[in-house]
Amino acid sequence: MSRSDRLFSLGLDNQDRLNHELGGGIPISSIVMFEGDYGAGKSALSQRFAYGFCETGRSVTYLSTELTVSGFLDQMESLGYDMTNHLLNEQLLFLHADLDTGGALRGNDSNRPDLLSRLMDAKAMWSADVIIIDTFDSILRNDPKFDALVKKDEESKAALEIISFFRDLIPDNKIIIITIDPSTLDDDALGPFRAVADVFFELQMIEVGNDIRRQINVKRFTGMGEQVGDAVGYSVRSGTGIVIENRSVA
């Protein structure tokens, strides 16, 4: 298998330089982790990845804990990523994890279902080439079993069980992408995910005057295509989406 055959291209080579900056794509059979505080760009980058994968013919499952399907489509359109046809063609499966109003993945507060178990049992969700969970820490924090283990200081036990499930899936040439806000979980929960992620991006945001600068810090990139730098500066623009910047965050 050639190097390019081991990668899923992020596409959009005529629109932005993200695929080039990340070495030509993401290695198949990888666990990818986006870590960053609120506003760092985790969702925007996830949405860019989803659109690029769909545009290059890959099937994508996108699970959002924040957006409904209409909100997702509106958000994507505002970034210049029209996902309507991909959704209608069933190339994209979009799922909304309603954690706040007693929706499908969460019952009432007195009888919450086991979110992680239900997630793992949802076979249709894992059939795509790429599975994106945005934001994964919200799933963890709202799962009663995980919450109980946190109270016993055994959250790493639950993390390792989830990681084992992911590892069983990805030999089928899939990519699993999770986004995590590190301010919502302690290091015992985060540590196992940081340790096993094949591709680990830390997203950073800093305000410089009236300007907001964002940067992808490449903490780990196993199986990369072309050489990838330690940092990629980018911005998020209405109607354009992700734009790669030459400057880095100071």
C-alpha positions in Angstrom: 0.0 0.0 0.0 1.4 3.4 -1.0 1.7 6.3 1.4 -1.2 8.1 -0.2 -3.4 5.0 0.1 -2.8 5.0 3.8 -4.3 8.5 4.1 -7.8 9.9 3.9 -7.3 13.2 2.1 -8.9 16.4 3.6 -9.6 17.7 0.1 -10.3 21.3 -0.8 -6.8 21.8 -2.2 -8.1 24.7 -4.3 -9.9 26.3 -1.4 -7.4 26.2 1.5 -4.0 24.7 2.3 -5.1 22.5 5.3 -4.6 19.2 3.6 -1.1 20.3 2.4 -0.2 21.6 5.9 -1.2 18.3 7.5 0.9 16.2 5.1 -1.8 15.1 2.6 -4.4 13.7 5.0 -5.2 11.7 8.1 -3.8 8.2 8.4 -6.5 5.5 8.3 -7.1 3.4 11.4 -6.4 6.4 13.6 -7.8 7.9 16.7 -7.6 11.6 16.3 -8.0 14.0 19.3 -8.7 17.8 19.1 -8.1 19.3 22.5 -8.8 23.0 23.2 -10.7 25.3 25.5 -14.0 26.8 24.6 -13.7 29.0 21.5 -10.4 27.5 20.3 -12.0 26.2 17.1 -12.7 22.5 17.8 -16.1 22.5 16.1 -15.0 24.6 13.2 -12.0 22.3 12.5 -14.2 19.2 12.9 -16.7 20.7 10.4 -13.9 21.4 8.0 -12.7 17.8 8.3 -16.2 16.5 7.8 -16.8 18.5 4.7 -13.4 17.7 3.2 -13.9 14.0 3.8 -17.3 14.0 2.2 -16.0 16.0 -0.8 -13.4 13.3 -1.4 -16.0 10.5 -1.3 -15.7 9.3 2.3 -18.7 8.6 4.4 -18.9 10.5 7.7 -20.9 10.2 10.9 -21.0 13.5 12.8 -22.4 13.4 16.4 -22.8 16.9 17.9 -23.8 17.6 21.5 -24.5 21.2 20.7 -26.1 21.5 17.2 -29.4 20.1 15.8 -29.4 19.1 12.2 -30.8 22.5 11.1 -28.3 24.3 13.2 -25.5 22.2 11.8 -26.5 22.9 8.2 -26.8 26.6 8.9 -23.4 26.6 10.6 -21.8 24.7 7.7 -23.4 27.0 5.1 -22.1 30.1 7.0 -18.6 28.7 6.7 -19.0 28.0 3.0 -19.4 24.2 3.5 -22.7 23.2 1.9 -23.5 19.7 3.3 -27.1 19.5 2.2 -26.4 17.1 -0.7 -24.1 14.9 1.3 -26.8 14.6 3.9 -29.5 13.8 1.4 -27.3 11.3 -0.4 -26.7 9.6 3.0 -23.0 10.1 2.7 -23.3 12.1 5.9 -25.1 10.8 9.0 -25.7 13.6 11.4 -26.7 12.9 15.0 -27.7 15.3 17.7 -26.9 14.2 21.3 -29.5 16.1 23.3 -27.9 16.2 26.7 -29.8 19.1 28.2 -33.5 18.6 27.5 -34.1 14.9 28.1 -33.6 13.9 24.5 -32.6 10.7 22.8 -29.3 10.1 24.5 -30.4 11.3 27.9 -33.4 10.6 30.1 -34.6 12.6 33.1 -32.1 13.4 35.8 -33.3 10.6 38.0 -33.0 7.9 35.4 -30.3 8.8 32.9 -29.3 6.0 30.5 -25.8 4.9 30.1 -24.7 7.2 27.3 -21.4 5.5 26.5 -23.0 2.0 26.3 -25.7 3.3 24.0 -23.1 5.0 21.9 -21.1 1.8 21.5 -24.2 -0.2 20.7 -25.4 2.2 17.9 -24.1 0.1 15.0 -25.2 2.5 12.3 -23.1 5.2 13.8 -19.9 3.3 13.4 -20.4 2.1 9.8 -19.0 5.3 8.2 -15.4 5.8 7.1 -15.0 8.6 9.6 -16.7 9.1 12.9 -16.6 12.6 14.5 -17.8 13.1 18.1 -18.1 16.8 19.0 -17.8 17.3 22.0 -16.8 14.0 23.5 -16.2 15.4 27.0 -19.9 16.3 27.2 -20.8 12.7 26.6 -18.4 11.6 29.4 -19.7 14.2 31.9 -23.3 13.2 31.3 -22.8 9.4 31.5 -23.9 8.1 34.9 -21.3 5.3 35.0 -18.5 7.6 34.1 -19.7 10.1 36.8 -19.8 7.3 39.4 -16.2 6.3 38.5 -15.1 9.9 38.8 -16.5 10.0 42.3 -14.4 6.9 43.1 -11.3 8.4 41.4 -11.5 5.6 38.8 -12.2 7.6 35.7 -9.1 6.2 34.0 -10.8 2.8 34.1 -13.7 4.0 32.1 -11.4 5.8 29.7 -9.4 2.7 29.0 -12.7 0.8 28.2 -13.7 3.4 25.7 -10.2 3.4 24.1 -10.4 -0.4 23.8 -13.7 -0.1 22.0 -12.2 2.5 19.6 -9.2 0.2 18.9 -11.4 -2.7 18.0 -13.1 -0.5 15.4 -10.3 1.2 13.6 -8.5 -1.8 12.0 -11.5 -1.7 9.6 -9.8 1.4 8.0 -11.8 3.9 9.9 -10.9 7.2 11.5 -12.4 8.3 14.8 -12.2 12.0 15.8 -13.0 13.2 19.2 -13.0 16.8 20.5 -12.3 17.5 24.2 -12.3 20.7 26.3 -9.6 20.0 28.9 -11.1 22.4 31.4 -14.0 20.0 31.9 -12.1 16.9 32.8 -9.2 16.1 35.1 -5.9 14.7 34.0 -6.8 11.1 35.1 -9.6 11.1 32.6 -7.7 13.0 29.9 -4.4 11.1 30.3 -5.4 7.9 28.6 -6.9 9.7 25.6 -3.8 11.9 25.2 -1.6 8.8 25.5 -3.3 6.7 22.8 -4.3 9.3 20.3 -2.5 8.5 17.0 -3.0 12.1 16.0 -3.2 14.7 18.8 -3.9 18.3 18.0 -3.9 20.9 20.7 -5.9 24.0 19.6 -4.8 27.3 20.9 -6.5 30.7 20.8 -5.1 34.1 21.8 -6.4 37.6 21.4 -3.9 40.1 19.9 -5.5 43.5 20.1 -8.8 43.2 18.2 -7.5 40.1 16.4 -8.2 36.5 17.4 -5.4 34.1 16.3 -5.7 30.4 16.4 -3.1 27.7 16.1 -3.0 23.9 15.7 -0.2 22.6 17.8 0.8 19.1 16.5 1.5 17.1 19.6 1.6 13.7 17.9 1.1 12.6 14.3 1.7 8.9 13.8 1.8 7.7 10.2 1.9 11.2 8.7 2.2 11.6 4.9 4.6 14.4 4.0 6.4 16.1 6.9 4.1 18.1 9.2 5.3 21.1 11.2 4.9 21.6 14.9 2.3 24.4 14.5 -0.2 25.5 11.9 -1.8 29.0 12.2 -5.3 29.4 11.0 -8.4 31.6 11.1 -12.1 30.9 10.8 -13.9 33.3 8.3 -17.6 33.6 7.5 -18.3 32.3 4.0 -14.8 30.9 3.6 -14.3 28.6 6.5 -10.8 27.6 7.6 -8.0 29.8 6.3 -4.4 28.8 6.8 -2.3 31.7 8.1 1.5 32.0 7.7 1.8 33.7 11.1 1.8 31.7 14.4 0.5 32.5 17.8 3.2 34.3 19.7 
